[in-house]
């Protein structure tokens, strides 16, 4: 295959960015609902408006199961599969040229990586913001705290705060980075 032109490269960047942001919004909506975060938070409302047009009709077909928004997970997975195929076709590959199993594995890998990135960046933002402002003054920080607190609480049971310092965020970050490093070896075909 010939080198990618600057126009094609720009189109790939644009499509991947917009697609990845939408998929991230759907996953964030799933995670916020999973931890029962404040739905009336302005950031939650924005995420609901972004994801609603595709998610709400799907929810009519696929109900929630034991607090899990299965429709959001399916939407994220289908959107990721569509994004992989779209990016391949922009690069000049026929959809039939790449085995479906490989596309499914790539999509699953990218979704897991996105969830890990959501938590990793949330923890970093919370750690930095804790030096600057209390989390209850900013709706986005309140939401990030609600998202990460269930995991932090579990880690605090194992590693309690020492001398007023909470090491749960650092422990979670280390764990996430380790999982991200091991993930490509676990999922075949990546």
PyMOL commands that set and color helices and strands:
alter all, ss='L'
color gray80, all
select helices_A, chain A and resi 6-34+42-61+70-90+95-97+100-132+135-137+139-158+168-186
alter helices_A, ss='H'
color red, helices_A
deselect
rebuild
show_as cartoon
